[in-house]
Amino acid sequence: MKRITLLLIAALAIQLYASAQKVRVAAAANLRYVLEDIKKQYEKEYPRTKVEITFGASGTLTQQILNGAAYDFFMAADKDFPQKLKEKGATVGPIQTYAFGKLVMWSSETDLSKGLNAVLSSDVKKIAIANPVGAPYGEAAVDVLKKHGLYDKVAGKIVWGENISQAAQFAFTGNAEIGFIALSLAKAPDMKGKGKYYVVPCPPIEQACVLIKGWERNGEAAKFMKYVLSPKCDPFWEEYGYAKAK
């Protein structure tokens, strides 16, 4: 009996140790490629740690966290959603800006030389935009179209993606002639060189991160956050068109 008890204790210790070496990240969909590259480098430097990333719309991930989803670290596509979590008491520590992203129009065939007015072309039947309710890049796209008096003229053409990745997929597969997407996705391996993009004239999108309450049981989360914010990751952010926070 004593031996069985010791074995059970040892098994539990191993399980707790393994759990402590796992970082569960909730990340905005526009980070899919850059964060996978950062993850690969991090796990190479710290082979005992596994980073598990769930990508989605920032609003959807925020709701999941408020509903008790087991995440340690949240990287949003804006600063408002982390602030919402903080106000609800779901975070620990400061909210930190990690990068500034850019909104672009992307198309595989449509001439984008006219800038935003390209959406008015009779050849453009569908325009893909991420749902602005939960996706900050989608919200930025709607705001800029309204600002330039174009939204009402093209509202009937818009197809809404659940997140920015789905909006990009609509454009990439030809289900929409134009997609309003993150520059980081236009520079990603799947889309780079397979279409054209136009940088939309709007303010850079400030993207922030925060540790989720309960991360204290997993010190690796704070370690990974520090790594993401460190100069070591600057080349990855630059490669995908982000500007680093100063």
C-alpha positions, 0 to 999 in steps of 0.5 A: 500500500505504501509503495502504491501511495508513493507511486501515486504521489510521484505520478501527481508530481510529474503531472503538476510539473508537466502542467507548469511547463505549458503556456495556454495563449488566446491570440487574435487571428491576425497573429496566426503566422507571426506568433507561430514563428515566435512559438517555434523559436521559444520552444527551441530555446526552452524545449521543456515548455509547450506553447498552446495557442488558440486563435480567434476574434478578440471579442470571442476570446474575451467572452471565452475567458469571462466564461472561464476558459483555461488561458494564461495569456491573452494577446488581443488585436486592440487595447479595449478587450484586455481593458474589458477583462481587467475591469471584470477582474479577470486579469493580473498585472498591467496591460502592455502594448506589444505591437501596432498593426496595419489594415490593408485591402487585399485582392488577387485580381482587382486593381487597387490603384484607386485606393479605397475607391476600388470597392466601388468597381462594378467588378467587385461583387463581394467585399470581405470584412471581419465582424466589427463586433468582435474583430478590431480590424473589422471595426477599423475597416467599417470606420474608414469606409464610413469616414470616406462616405463609402460604407452605405454604397457598398454595404450590400457587397459585404460578407462578414467573417468571424475573424480577420483570418476568415475574411482573408480566406474569403478573399484568397479563395475568390469568394470575395474580390476584395478583403480588408485584412491585416497586413500581417496576413498579406505578408504571410506565406499563404498569401504573399505574392499571390495578390496585391494589397493597399495600405488603408489610410487609418491610424495604426491598430494598437494591440495589447496583451495581458496575463489572465487571472490564475496564471500565477500557478504557471510561471511560464506564462509570465516568462513567455509574455516577457519573451514576446515583448523582448527585442528577440522577437523584433525581427518577427514583428517587422517581417509581418509588417508590425511596428513595435511599441516603443 
